[in-house]
């Protein structure tokens, strides 16, 4: 009961992935080469920004500006991504929720709270 609310607050895997991919896309669209150091900055900044992202639609897009500013990329480039962000937001949410469910299952197994028989049952037998 502790991992789901905590994960919903700080475990934003999909947001971190999107921010990294969007930053690299924007750099390539503007013809800017990113060095290895720049890529490490993207990883660290996107991870930290995703932890601070609110769980509301398109908040990850707003937090993308932090990553772009860190690298000196134009923040105006967010407009390129904004048009398809609604679709990306649905995918980000799916990744975030899947990560939360996975971590909750792992912690539950470590704590001995997962009933393996129920966990391995087929869905049809549970709904009867």
N, C-alpha and C positions, 0 to 999 in steps of 0.2 A: 504494500500500500504506500510505501515511501518512494519507490523508484519511478512510478508513472508520473506523479506531479513534478518530481525533480527533473526527470527526463524531458517532460513537456516544456520545462522552463529553460534548461541549459543545453540539452542534447539536440542541437540543430545540425545534424549531419548534412542534410540536403541543402541547407542554406550555405554551409561552408563549401560544399562542392560547387554550388552554383556561383558563388563569389569568385572562386578560383578560376573556373571555366570562363566566366564572363570577363574577368580581368585579362586573361590570356587572349580571348577573342577580341576585346577592344584594342589591346596592344597590337595584335596582328592587323586589325582593320585600319589602324593609323600608321602601320608600317614601322612600329617601334619594336626593336629586338630586346627581349628580356634576358638578362644574364642569369647565371645560376643563383647569384645572391638575390636578384630580384624575385626569382621563383620561390626562394626560401622565405623572403619577406611576404609574398602572397600567401604562402601556407600559414605562417604564424599570424598574420593580420586577419586573414579570412577566418581562421579558427577562433581567435579572440572576438572578432566582430560577431560571429555567429552565436557565441555564448551570450552576448549582450543583446541579441535581437529579440524583439517582442514577438509573441506568437499571434500576430495579426497578419492579414493578407498583405503581401508586397512589402513587408517590413525589411526583408532581406535585400530588396532592391535599393532601399534607402541606405542601408548599412554598407552597400557596395561602394558608396562614395568614400568611406574611410579607407578602403583598400586602394582605390584609385588615387586618392590624395597621397598616400604613403609612397606610391611609385612615381608620382608626378604625371600621371595620365590625366587627360581632360575629363572632368566630371560630367561635362555636357554629353559625353558618349553614352551615358545611361539612357538617353532618349532612344538610342538604337535598340536597346533591349526592352524598353518599356512596352512596346507594341505587342510583344509575345509573352510578356511576363505573366499574364493570367494563366496560360498553359504551363509555364515553368513553375509557377506557384503551386499548382496542383501536384506536379511531380515532386517538388521539394517537400510538400506536406506528406506525401506517401513515403518518401525516404525517411523523414523525421519520425513518423509513426512506426515504421518498421524497425528502426533503430531502437526506439523506446521499448517496443514489444520484445525485441531480442534481448536487450539488457535485462529487462524484468524477468524473462524466462531463465536467463543464466543465473541471476542473483537468487531467484526462487529455487533453482536446482542446488546451488551451493548451500542454501539455508535448509534444504530438505523439505521444502514446502510444495514441491511439484509431485503430483501423483502420476507416476510413469504410466500406469495402466490407462488412466483417463487421457493423458497427453498423447498417447500413441493410438487411441481409438480412432476409427474412421468417423467422419462427421455425420454420416447417415445414422450410425448407431446412437449418437448423442441426441439427435433431434426426434427420435421415436418416442 
